[in-house]
Amino acid sequence: MTEAEKVRIENEDIKRVYWMPIEWGVQLLKKCYSRGQIDEHHFAILCQTITKYREMEHNLLSFDWVNVPLVYTQGLKEHKTHIQR
């Protein structure tokens, strides 16, 4: 990470910086492809892999939006304790 990239991440909202390294990786991948350092087949595979990773990360972040009521978690703990006795 360059100093400029570090400053940019530090100045962003902490909840939105997860995508920045992914985007930088895609930009580097495009640059390598345009220079002829990787062929089209490998470029496509790497792009698909990065896209799949981004989707999985988005799914994980989506779970943060769901609020689990405290009563539910306490109920599970009580149920587990009762079963263990």
ZAVO-364963 format. One record per atom (N, C-alpha, C): atom name; chain; residue in three letters; y, z, x. Coordinates in nm, 2 decimals. Each point is the difference from the previous one (the first is absolute). Example, Ala and Ser with C-alpha at 12.3 -4.5 7.8 and 13.67 -1.06 7.14 Angstrom:
2
VEXBA at ch  aa     yy     zz     xx
VEXBA  N  A ALA  -0.57   0.78   1.32
VEXBA CA  A ALA   0.12   0.00  -0.09
VEXBA  C  A ALA   0.12   0.00   0.09
VEXBA  N  A SER   0.11  -0.07  -0.04
VEXBA CA  A SER   0.11   0.00   0.09
VEXBA  C  A SER   0.11   0.08  -0.08
This chain:
85
VEXBA at ch  aa     yy     zz     xx
VEXBA  N  A MET  -0.12   0.00   0.09
VEXBA CA  A MET   0.12   0.00  -0.09
VEXBA  C  A MET   0.12   0.00   0.09
VEXBA  N  A THR   0.09  -0.09  -0.03
VEXBA CA  A THR   0.13   0.00   0.08
VEXBA  C  A THR   0.09   0.11  -0.05
VEXBA  N  A GLU   0.10   0.02   0.08
VEXBA CA  A GLU   0.10   0.10  -0.03
VEXBA  C  A GLU   0.08  -0.04  -0.13
VEXBA  N  A ALA   0.03  -0.13  -0.02
VEXBA CA  A ALA   0.06  -0.04  -0.12
VEXBA  C  A ALA  -0.09   0.02  -0.12
VEXBA  N  A GLU  -0.13  -0.03   0.01
VEXBA CA  A GLU  -0.09   0.03  -0.11
VEXBA  C  A GLU  -0.01   0.14  -0.04
VEXBA  N  A LYS   0.00   0.09   0.11
VEXBA CA  A LYS   0.00   0.14  -0.03
VEXBA  C  A LYS   0.12   0.05  -0.07
VEXBA  N  A VAL   0.12  -0.05   0.04
VEXBA CA  A VAL   0.12   0.04  -0.07
VEXBA  C  A VAL   0.00  -0.05  -0.15
VEXBA  N  A ARG  -0.05  -0.12  -0.02
VEXBA CA  A ARG  -0.01  -0.05  -0.13
VEXBA  C  A ARG  -0.09   0.08  -0.09
VEXBA  N  A ILE  -0.12   0.04   0.05
VEXBA CA  A ILE  -0.09   0.09  -0.08
VEXBA  C  A ILE   0.07   0.13  -0.03
VEXBA  N  A GLU   0.06   0.06   0.10
VEXBA CA  A GLU   0.06   0.13  -0.02
VEXBA  C  A GLU   0.11   0.00  -0.10
VEXBA  N  A ASN   0.07  -0.12  -0.02
VEXBA CA  A ASN   0.11  -0.01  -0.09
VEXBA  C  A ASN  -0.05  -0.04  -0.15
VEXBA  N  A GLU  -0.12  -0.03  -0.01
VEXBA CA  A GLU  -0.05  -0.04  -0.13
VEXBA  C  A GLU  -0.05   0.12  -0.08
VEXBA  N  A ASP  -0.01  -0.02  -0.13
VEXBA CA  A ASP  -0.06   0.11  -0.09
VEXBA  C  A ASP  -0.14   0.02   0.04
VEXBA  N  A ILE  -0.04   0.12   0.02
VEXBA CA  A ILE  -0.13   0.04   0.05
VEXBA  C  A ILE  -0.12  -0.06  -0.08
VEXBA  N  A LYS   0.03  -0.01  -0.13
VEXBA CA  A LYS  -0.11  -0.05  -0.09
VEXBA  C  A LYS  -0.02  -0.15   0.00
VEXBA  N  A ARG   0.09  -0.07   0.07
VEXBA CA  A ARG  -0.01  -0.14   0.00
VEXBA  C  A ARG  -0.03  -0.06   0.14
VEXBA  N  A VAL  -0.02   0.07   0.10
VEXBA CA  A VAL  -0.02  -0.05   0.13
VEXBA  C  A VAL  -0.15  -0.04   0.03
VEXBA  N  A TYR  -0.09   0.03  -0.09
VEXBA CA  A TYR  -0.14  -0.04   0.02
VEXBA  C  A TYR  -0.02  -0.15   0.02
VEXBA  N  A TRP   0.08  -0.08  -0.06
VEXBA CA  A TRP  -0.02  -0.14   0.01
VEXBA  C  A TRP   0.06  -0.07   0.12
VEXBA  N  A MET   0.09   0.07   0.07
VEXBA CA  A MET   0.07  -0.06   0.12
VEXBA  C  A MET  -0.10  -0.04   0.11
VEXBA  N  A PRO  -0.09   0.08   0.05
VEXBA CA  A PRO  -0.09  -0.05   0.10
VEXBA  C  A PRO  -0.09  -0.11  -0.04
VEXBA  N  A ILE  -0.03   0.00  -0.13
VEXBA CA  A ILE  -0.09  -0.11  -0.05
VEXBA  C  A ILE   0.09  -0.13   0.00
VEXBA  N  A GLU   0.12   0.00  -0.04
VEXBA CA  A GLU   0.08  -0.11   0.00
VEXBA  C  A GLU   0.03  -0.05   0.14
VEXBA  N  A TRP   0.02   0.09   0.10
VEXBA CA  A TRP   0.02  -0.04   0.14
VEXBA  C  A TRP  -0.13  -0.07   0.05
VEXBA  N  A GLY  -0.11   0.05  -0.04
VEXBA CA  A GLY  -0.13  -0.06   0.05
VEXBA  C  A GLY  -0.01  -0.14  -0.06
VEXBA  N  A VAL   0.03  -0.02  -0.12
VEXBA CA  A VAL   0.00  -0.13  -0.06
VEXBA  C  A VAL   0.09  -0.10   0.07
VEXBA  N  A GLN   0.12   0.05   0.03
VEXBA CA  A GLN   0.10  -0.08   0.07
VEXBA  C  A GLN  -0.05  -0.04   0.14
VEXBA  N  A LEU  -0.06   0.09   0.07
VEXBA CA  A LEU  -0.06  -0.03   0.13
VEXBA  C  A LEU  -0.12  -0.10  -0.01
VEXBA  N  A LEU  -0.08   0.02  -0.10
VEXBA CA  A LEU  -0.11  -0.10  -0.03
VEXBA  C  A LEU   0.06  -0.14  -0.02
VEXBA  N  A LYS   0.10  -0.01  -0.09
VEXBA CA  A LYS   0.06  -0.13  -0.02
VEXBA  C  A LYS   0.06  -0.06   0.13
VEXBA  N  A LYS   0.06   0.08   0.08
VEXBA CA  A LYS   0.05  -0.05   0.12
VEXBA  C  A LYS  -0.11  -0.05   0.09
VEXBA  N  A CYS  -0.11   0.07   0.01
VEXBA CA  A CYS  -0.11  -0.04   0.09
VEXBA  C  A CYS  -0.06  -0.13  -0.06
VEXBA  N  A TYR  -0.01  -0.01  -0.13
VEXBA CA  A TYR  -0.05  -0.13  -0.06
VEXBA  C  A TYR   0.09  -0.12   0.03
VEXBA  N  A SER   0.13   0.02  -0.02
VEXBA CA  A SER   0.09  -0.11   0.02
VEXBA  C  A SER   0.00  -0.04   0.15
VEXBA  N  A ARG  -0.03   0.09   0.09
VEXBA CA  A ARG  -0.01  -0.03   0.15
VEXBA  C  A ARG  -0.13  -0.07   0.03
VEXBA  N  A GLY  -0.09   0.00  -0.09
VEXBA CA  A GLY  -0.14  -0.05   0.03
VEXBA  C  A GLY  -0.09   0.10   0.07
VEXBA  N  A GLN   0.03   0.13   0.00
VEXBA CA  A GLN  -0.08   0.09   0.07
VEXBA  C  A GLN  -0.12   0.04  -0.08
VEXBA  N  A ILE   0.00  -0.02  -0.13
VEXBA CA  A ILE  -0.12   0.02  -0.08
VEXBA  C  A ILE  -0.02  -0.12  -0.09
VEXBA  N  A ASP  -0.12  -0.03  -0.04
VEXBA CA  A ASP  -0.02  -0.12  -0.09
VEXBA  C  A ASP   0.01   0.04  -0.14
VEXBA  N  A GLU   0.00  -0.11  -0.09
VEXBA CA  A GLU   0.03   0.02  -0.14
VEXBA  C  A GLU  -0.11   0.09  -0.07
VEXBA  N  A HIS  -0.12  -0.01   0.04
VEXBA CA  A HIS  -0.11   0.08  -0.05
VEXBA  C  A HIS   0.02   0.15   0.02
VEXBA  N  A HIS   0.03   0.03   0.13
VEXBA CA  A HIS   0.02   0.14   0.03
VEXBA  C  A HIS   0.13   0.06  -0.06
VEXBA  N  A PHE   0.10  -0.09  -0.01
VEXBA CA  A PHE   0.12   0.04  -0.06
VEXBA  C  A PHE  -0.02   0.04  -0.15
VEXBA  N  A ALA  -0.08  -0.08  -0.07
VEXBA CA  A ALA  -0.03   0.02  -0.14
VEXBA  C  A ALA  -0.08   0.13  -0.02
VEXBA  N  A ILE  -0.10   0.02   0.09
VEXBA CA  A ILE  -0.08   0.12  -0.01
VEXBA  C  A ILE   0.08   0.13   0.03
VEXBA  N  A LEU   0.09  -0.01   0.10
VEXBA CA  A LEU   0.08   0.12   0.03
VEXBA  C  A LEU   0.10   0.02  -0.11
VEXBA  N  A CYS   0.06  -0.10  -0.06
VEXBA CA  A CYS   0.09   0.02  -0.11
VEXBA  C  A CYS  -0.07   0.06  -0.12
VEXBA  N  A GLN  -0.12  -0.05  -0.03
VEXBA CA  A GLN  -0.08   0.06  -0.11
VEXBA  C  A GLN  -0.03   0.15   0.02
VEXBA  N  A THR  -0.03   0.03   0.13
VEXBA CA  A THR  -0.03   0.14   0.03
VEXBA  C  A THR   0.12   0.09  -0.01
VEXBA  N  A ILE   0.11  -0.05   0.04
VEXBA CA  A ILE   0.13   0.08  -0.01
VEXBA  C  A ILE   0.03   0.02  -0.15
VEXBA  N  A THR  -0.01  -0.11  -0.08
VEXBA CA  A THR   0.02   0.01  -0.14
VEXBA  C  A THR  -0.09   0.10  -0.07
VEXBA  N  A LYS  -0.12   0.00   0.04
VEXBA CA  A LYS  -0.10   0.10  -0.06
VEXBA  C  A LYS   0.04   0.14   0.04
VEXBA  N  A TYR   0.04   0.02   0.12
VEXBA CA  A TYR   0.04   0.13   0.05
VEXBA  C  A TYR   0.12   0.05  -0.08
VEXBA  N  A ARG   0.10  -0.10  -0.02
VEXBA CA  A ARG   0.12   0.04  -0.07
VEXBA  C  A ARG  -0.03   0.04  -0.14
VEXBA  N  A GLU  -0.09  -0.08  -0.07
VEXBA CA  A GLU  -0.04   0.04  -0.13
VEXBA  C  A GLU  -0.07   0.13  -0.01
VEXBA  N  A MET  -0.09   0.03   0.09
VEXBA CA  A MET  -0.06   0.14   0.00
VEXBA  C  A MET   0.10   0.11   0.02
VEXBA  N  A GLU   0.10  -0.03   0.09
VEXBA CA  A GLU   0.10   0.10   0.02
VEXBA  C  A GLU   0.09   0.02  -0.12
VEXBA  N  A HIS   0.02  -0.11  -0.07
VEXBA CA  A HIS   0.08   0.01  -0.13
VEXBA  C  A HIS  -0.08   0.08  -0.10
VEXBA  N  A ASN  -0.13  -0.02  -0.01
VEXBA CA  A ASN  -0.08   0.07  -0.09
VEXBA  C  A ASN   0.00   0.15   0.03
VEXBA  N  A LEU  -0.01   0.03   0.13
VEXBA CA  A LEU   0.01   0.14   0.04
VEXBA  C  A LEU   0.13   0.07  -0.04
VEXBA  N  A LEU   0.11  -0.07   0.02
VEXBA CA  A LEU   0.13   0.05  -0.03
VEXBA  C  A LEU   0.02   0.01  -0.15
VEXBA  N  A SER  -0.07  -0.08  -0.08
VEXBA CA  A SER   0.01   0.01  -0.15
VEXBA  C  A SER  -0.06   0.13  -0.05
VEXBA  N  A PHE  -0.10   0.06   0.07
VEXBA CA  A PHE  -0.05   0.12  -0.04
VEXBA  C  A PHE   0.10   0.11   0.01
VEXBA  N  A ASP   0.10  -0.01   0.09
VEXBA CA  A ASP   0.11   0.10   0.01
VEXBA  C  A ASP   0.09   0.00  -0.12
VEXBA  N  A TRP   0.00  -0.11  -0.08
VEXBA CA  A TRP   0.08   0.00  -0.12
VEXBA  C  A TRP  -0.06   0.07  -0.11
VEXBA  N  A VAL  -0.13   0.03   0.00
VEXBA CA  A VAL  -0.07   0.07  -0.11
VEXBA  C  A VAL   0.01   0.15   0.02
VEXBA  N  A ASN   0.06   0.06  -0.09
VEXBA CA  A ASN   0.01   0.15   0.01
VEXBA  C  A ASN  -0.12   0.06  -0.07
VEXBA  N  A VAL  -0.07   0.08   0.08
VEXBA CA  A VAL  -0.12   0.08  -0.05
VEXBA  C  A VAL   0.05   0.14  -0.04
VEXBA  N  A PRO  -0.01   0.03  -0.13
VEXBA CA  A PRO   0.05   0.13  -0.04
VEXBA  C  A PRO  -0.07   0.11   0.07
VEXBA  N  A LEU   0.07   0.11   0.03
VEXBA CA  A LEU  -0.05   0.11   0.08
VEXBA  C  A LEU  -0.11   0.07  -0.08
VEXBA  N  A VAL   0.01   0.00  -0.13
VEXBA CA  A VAL  -0.11   0.06  -0.08
VEXBA  C  A VAL  -0.13  -0.07   0.02
VEXBA  N  A TYR   0.00  -0.13   0.02
VEXBA CA  A TYR  -0.12  -0.08   0.02
VEXBA  C  A TYR  -0.07   0.05   0.13
VEXBA  N  A THR   0.08   0.01   0.11
VEXBA CA  A THR  -0.06   0.03   0.13
VEXBA  C  A THR  -0.05   0.15   0.00
VEXBA  N  A GLN   0.08   0.08  -0.07
VEXBA CA  A GLN  -0.05   0.14  -0.01
VEXBA  C  A GLN  -0.12   0.02  -0.08
VEXBA  N  A GLY  -0.01  -0.09  -0.10
VEXBA CA  A GLY  -0.12   0.00  -0.09
VEXBA  C  A GLY  -0.13  -0.04   0.08
VEXBA  N  A LEU   0.02  -0.10   0.08
VEXBA CA  A LEU  -0.11  -0.05   0.09
VEXBA  C  A LEU  -0.04   0.11   0.10
VEXBA  N  A LYS   0.09   0.07   0.05
VEXBA CA  A LYS  -0.03   0.11   0.10
VEXBA  C  A LYS  -0.08   0.11  -0.07
VEXBA  N  A GLU   0.05   0.04  -0.12
VEXBA CA  A GLU  -0.07   0.10  -0.08
VEXBA  C  A GLU  -0.14  -0.04  -0.04
VEXBA  N  A HIS  -0.01  -0.12  -0.04
VEXBA CA  A HIS  -0.13  -0.05  -0.04
VEXBA  C  A HIS  -0.10   0.00   0.12
VEXBA  N  A LYS   0.05  -0.04   0.12
VEXBA CA  A LYS  -0.08   0.00   0.12
VEXBA  C  A LYS  -0.04   0.14   0.03
VEXBA  N  A THR   0.09   0.10   0.00
VEXBA CA  A THR  -0.03   0.14   0.03
VEXBA  C  A THR  -0.10   0.05  -0.10
VEXBA  N  A HIS   0.01  -0.03  -0.13
VEXBA CA  A HIS  -0.09   0.05  -0.10
VEXBA  C  A HIS  -0.15  -0.06   0.02
VEXBA  N  A ILE  -0.01  -0.12   0.04
VEXBA CA  A ILE  -0.13  -0.07   0.03
VEXBA  C  A ILE  -0.06   0.07   0.12
VEXBA  N  A GLN   0.07   0.03   0.10
VEXBA CA  A GLN  -0.05   0.05   0.13
VEXBA  C  A GLN  -0.06   0.14  -0.02
VEXBA  N  A ARG   0.04   0.07  -0.10
VEXBA CA  A ARG  -0.05   0.14  -0.02
VEXBA  C  A ARG  -0.13   0.00  -0.05
